[in-house]
Amino acid sequence: MTLASTPAVALTDEQRWSIDLSVAQYLRSARAVVEAQERLAQLGVSSDELLRRRRAESADRGIARLLRLAVTLIITRGRLDRADRRRLPPGASEATIHAVVAATAEAYARVLVAESAAPAGSRPAIDMNVGDY
């Protein structure tokens, strides 16, 4: 099956914003972290779970695997090996991988926009030291 023939997979808003949160945390973008946390809180994600997701973890194993994949994509600049693919949720398809790649690229772009749009020296009051992936 080629990419062109791979059926599209839509990530949920919660999954997308969770990817944004993990990527923003890894890239140390306080502005993007604040935005993603606010969106996830609106979706009903608890503060404890927000902290876990900032570390690319989650009480939900499926979300945790997607977050680790997203941060791995940032770390490896888009290169996945077999071990990375084995960490995906059981039954994850190539379409799921492509959806996470796209969401990760969008999250990275949002970090760049958030950081470039803010006045120099301004930074939200948020503790970025929550541990690393």
TIKEFI-310720 format. One line per 5 residues: number of its first residue (from 1); their letters; for each residue x, y, z of C-alpha. Coordinates in pm, whole numbers. Layout:
<nodes>
NUM	a	X/Y/Z | ...;
</nodes>
This chain:
<nodes>
1	mtlas	0/0/0 | 142/337/-96 | 93/667/78 | -144/776/-197 | -364/472/-136;
6	tpava	-346/485/244 | -683/583/389 | -674/901/593 | -691/882/970 | -827/1176/1164;
11	ltdeq	-682/1240/1505 | -917/1374/1770 | -884/1730/1897 | -757/1588/2224 | -488/1387/2047;
16	rwsid	-382/1684/1832 | -360/1929/2122 | -180/1666/2330 | 79/1634/2055 | 106/2014/2049;
21	lsvaq	161/2016/2424 | 433/1749/2421 | 613/1907/2127 | 591/2256/2277 | 729/2128/2607;
26	ylrsa	1014/1943/2439 | 1100/2257/2240 | 1063/2470/2556 | 802/2706/2414 | 614/2845/2713;
31	ravve	372/3030/2487 | 276/2720/2292 | 253/2514/2614 | 7/2763/2762 | -211/2757/2451;
36	aqerl	-217/2377/2430 | -290/2342/2802 | -580/2584/2774 | -726/2394/2479 | -690/2058/2656;
41	aqlgv	-842/2196/2976 | -1143/2309/2770 | -1170/1949/2649 | -1182/1829/3010 | -825/1704/3056;
46	ssdel	-724/1720/3424 | -427/1920/3549 | -245/1600/3652 | -293/1460/3305 | -174/1786/3148;
51	lrrrr	150/1754/3341 | 191/1394/3224 | 129/1493/2863 | 388/1769/2884 | 633/1484/2954;
56	aesad	497/1283/2657 | 323/1049/2901 | -42/977/2969 | -264/755/3179 | -413/653/2843;
61	rgiar	-158/417/2688 | -269/494/2334 | -223/867/2378 | 110/809/2554 | 236/613/2255;
66	llrla	126/884/2012 | 299/1151/2223 | 622/955/2242 | 608/907/1866 | 557/1281/1814;
71	vtlii	851/1375/2035 | 1063/1103/1876 | 987/1258/1538 | 1114/1594/1666 | 1427/1440/1818;
76	trgrl	1512/1229/1512 | 1403/1493/1261 | 1142/1263/1117 | 1332/936/1104 | 1161/633/1253;
81	dradr	1323/296/1294 | 1154/-38/1359 | 1179/3/1737 | 991/334/1716 | 717/170/1512;
86	rrlpp	687/-117/1761 | 598/134/2034 | 282/237/1850 | -58/124/1972 | -149/-229/1861;
91	gasea	-306/-218/1518 | -172/128/1435 | -164/168/1061 | 61/360/827 | -224/609/806;
96	tihav	-200/663/1183 | 174/722/1154 | 115/972/874 | -149/1150/1083 | 94/1180/1375;
101	vaata	370/1303/1143 | 136/1570/1007 | 17/1671/1354 | 377/1689/1476 | 475/1912/1185;
106	eayar	178/2138/1261 | 274/2148/1629 | 629/2243/1537 | 500/2519/1311 | 275/2651/1591;
111	vlvae	578/2669/1821 | 767/2871/1561 | 474/3108/1513 | 417/3146/1888 | 780/3226/1951;
116	saapa	819/3465/1658 | 495/3654/1721 | 568/3747/2082 | 750/4063/2183 | 1116/4009/2265;
121	gsrpa	1174/3925/2628 | 811/3849/2709 | 732/3506/2840 | 428/3355/3009 | 467/3280/3378;
126	idmnv	482/2902/3358 | 732/2656/3501 | 894/2478/3208 | 1097/2246/3431 | 862/1948/3445;
131	gdy	1107/1677/3347 | 1205/1554/3008 | 1089/1289/2769;
</nodes>
